[in-house]
């Protein structure tokens, strides 16, 4: 995590080993200390965060945000200045990397800390913001912001708002969002999400956008090991398991996608979920045809149930 000259915090989540910063913002021992028992809200959120695969940097950042808010309250209690800071965020990364899940957890944390009054998440995309005629877009955008008051407005594929050029109503949506970010910056949190390159271009469309997002987070693709861990957790939730051969084939397939083909739009956890759901349907047809329904067969997904060719990456 680095602080830029304009005060913006940029966080990069990495699956592998990263170089140690010369001057870390928080020393290593701080991250290993046990949280004091009276920080119940943080402990509850930490338990939920621990259910997520990977994202160690993200988990640390959420703790730091909690610490910053808590310490500011202590400063206020003793009469020191504690200026409120806007907490609007930008999430960059491919689909299926946990952006929406993290947004929901942030809402839960902030409502426990009285930063947000409700903590609910309003999900939106271009169609929810952009209207069909002059003035319609501003009204639709205002209505969404109104619904998000006390919580989080999460706009996925936000870069699509700027794809139509100067005459497109998407620009009107951007301008309306910027205005409400300023006028009601402590009443709701806006999180814009999308692919990294597209979001970088999106920031150039309005001169007020870049400075209004103090927290910018990159969500990298999962490693093969992490994808397999996600697979096992999803299977366990559904009371299924892969046979050894099916597990091996999936691992080899994921390695091809991530390390050989290096797909730039790989959908990560979403891809895993789709594979599992297709496999479950294929297994159901196989069992129906064989007329075998013992417990082990009902739980086991075999290599013949896997269908990689039908999946979009």
N, C-alpha and C positions, 0 to 999 in steps of 0.2 A: 504494500500500500504506500503510495507516494502522494505528497501534497504539492500541487502545482503552485506557480506564482499567483494565480488568480484565486487561490483558496480552495480549488476543486480537489476532492479526494478521488484518486483513481485506484481501484482495487483490481488485481488480476488474480483469478483463482487458477492454480496450476495443479495438474494431476501428478506430475513428476517432481523431481527434486529441483529446487530453485536456488539461485545464488543468494547468499546472505547479504542483507543490506549493511553498508558500512555503519550507518547510524539508525538502527531500527527504532520505530516510533514507540514500540513497547518491547522491553527486554524479554528474552525467552523465559526466565523464571516466572514472570507475571502470568503467562498463559498456562502454567502448570499448577499454580496455587489453587487450592480449593476455595470456592466461592463462599463468603461468610453466610451463615445459616439464615440470617434475616432477609436476604435477597431472594424471597420466595418466587417472585415473578420471573427472575432470570433463571432460577433453577428449573422451573416448570418448562420454560422455553428451551433450555439446554437439553432436557430430556427428549423433547420433540426433535431438536436438531440432530441428536445422536441417532435418530432413526433414519436420517438421510445418509446415503452413500457418498463418501468423499466430501468435497466442499469445506475442507478444514479452514481455509482462509475466510470463507463466508461466515462460518461459525464464530471465528475470532472477531470479525468486524462487527457482528451483531452484539457481541459482548462489549466491545469498545463503545458502540453507540449507547448501550444501556449505561455504561460507566459514565460517559460524558453527560447524559441527561441527569443521572443521579447526583453527580458531583455538582452540577449547576444548581440543583435544588438545595444542596447543602450550602453553597455560596450565598444563595438568596436568604437562607435561614440566618446567616450571620451578618447580613447587610452588605455583602459584596456584589459587584456587578455580575449579572448572569444573563447576558443578552440571548434571546431566542434565535435559533438558527433554523432556516428552512431545511426540511429533510426530504425534499423531492429527490428522486433517484432515477438512474438510467441503468437498465440491465442489457448487456450485449452478449449475444451468443446464439448458437443453433437451437432449434426446438428440442424439447425433451431433456434439457439440462437443469431443470429444477427452478426456473425463474418464477413461475406462478406459485409454486409451493412455498418458496422463500418469501414471496410477497404476502401470502396469507399468515405466515409465522410472524413477520414483522408487524402486521396489523394486530395480532394477538398480544405481542410484547408491548406495543405502544399503548394499547387500551389498558393493560395492566398497570402501566406507568402514568396513566392519565395524560399522556401526550395526545391521544385521540379519544374522543368520547364514546365511539362505537367500535372501531377497529374492523369494520366489515370491508369486504373487497368487491368493488364494482369492476368487472372485466368488460373491456370495450375494444372495438377494432374500427377501421375506417368507416364502414357502413353505419356504425352507431353515432358517428360524429359528423359526417359530411351529408349535407342536404342536397336538394335538387334544384334549388333556386336561391337567389340572393336573399340573405337574411335567415334562411332556413338553417344553415349550418351553425351559425352563432347561437341560435335558439336551442338546437339539439345538443350542442356542446355545453351550454349553460345548464340545461336540464340534467346532463350526466354529472356535471360538477356538483349540482345541488344534491343529487342522490348520493354522491361520495362524501358529502360533508360529514366529518366525524370519523372518516375511514380512509380508504385508499382507492384511487382511480388508477386502474392498471390497463394501459393501452398497449396491446400487442401489435407487432408489425407496424409500429408508429411511423416508420419511414415512408409507408404508403401514402401518408398525408401529403407528402411533397412530390409525388411522382407526376402530377398532372400539369405542372408548369404554373405560370403566373395567373392564368385564367381559371385554374381549377379551384373548386371550393375548399379543397384540402388546406390551402394556405390560410383561409379564413378560420378554419378550425385551429390551426397552429396559433394564430394571433389571439384567438379567444382564450385558448389554454394559457398562453403566456400572461395575459391580463389577469386571469383568475389566480394564477400561481402567485402573482404579486399581491393582489387585493385580499386574497383569503389564504395566504401561505401557511398560516398556523392552524387552519381549520380542516385541512385535508392534506393528504400526501399524493402527489402524482408520480407514478412510476411508468416510464416509457420503456418498451422492450422491443428487441428485434436483432437481426443479424448485425454483426460488428461493423462491417464496411458500410452497409446501408445506413446505420445509425450515425456513423461518423459524418457522412454526407448530409444527413438530416439536420445535424447541428448547425450547419452553415446556412440553412434556409431562413433563419430568423436571428438577427443579432443578439436578441435577448435570451435565446435558449441556453447557450453554453454556460453562462454564468449562473443560471438558475438551478442547475443540478449539482449540488455540492458532493454527491456520492455517485460515482460511476463505477459499475462493477462488471467485469468480464466473466462470463460463464464458459469455461472451456469444455470441449467434448470429453466424455468419460473414457478412461482406459479400458482395454478388453477385460482386465480383472474386475474392474468396477462394474462393467456391464454384466458380467457373469454373476456378480454379487446381487445386482439389481434383479437379474433373472431368478435367482434362487429365492429371493425375498418375495417376488411376485408369485412364484409357484407355491411357496409355503402358505401365503395368504389364501390361496385358492384350494389348498390341500391337494396339490399335484406335485410330481417330481419328474425330471428328465431321466431317461435311461442313460447309462454311461456313454453309449454310442451317440445318442442325441446331444448330450452335453458337449462331447468332443466335436461333433459336426458344427454346432452353434459357435463354439469358441473359434474354430478355424474360419468360419464364415465371417465372424466379427473382425478377426485379425485381417482378413482380406479387405474388408470395407474400410477399416481405420488406418491400416499401415501400408497396404499395397495400393488400393485405389485412392485412398486419402480423400474421400468425398467431403466437399466443403459444406454440404447441406444435410449431413447425416443427422437423423432425428433422435439419436441416443435412446433415452428411456422410453420414448414413444414408440420407437421401432421395436424394442424388446416387447412391449405390451402387445403390439399388433402380432408379432410372431407367436407369442403365447396363445393369444385368442384364436388365431387360425389353427394352431396345433390342437387346441382343445376341441374345436369343431371337427377336425380331421380324425382325432381319436374317437370321438363319439360315433362317427360313421363307420370306422373300422370295427369298433366293438359291436355295433348294431349288426353288421354283416356277419361277424364271427359268432355272435350270440354268447359272448363270454363277459360276465359281469362280476368276477370276484374282486375283492377289495384292492389287491395289488394292481390288477389290470385297470381298474377304474381310476387309480391314482397315477399311473405311469404313462408318460408321453414318450413315444419311441421315435427313432430317426425317420421312420416312414411317415410320421405325422408332420414333419417339418416341411414347410413350403417357403423357400426363400425367393423364388422367382416372382411371386405375386405381390411381394411387398415393395412399397416405394421407400426410398432411403431418406 
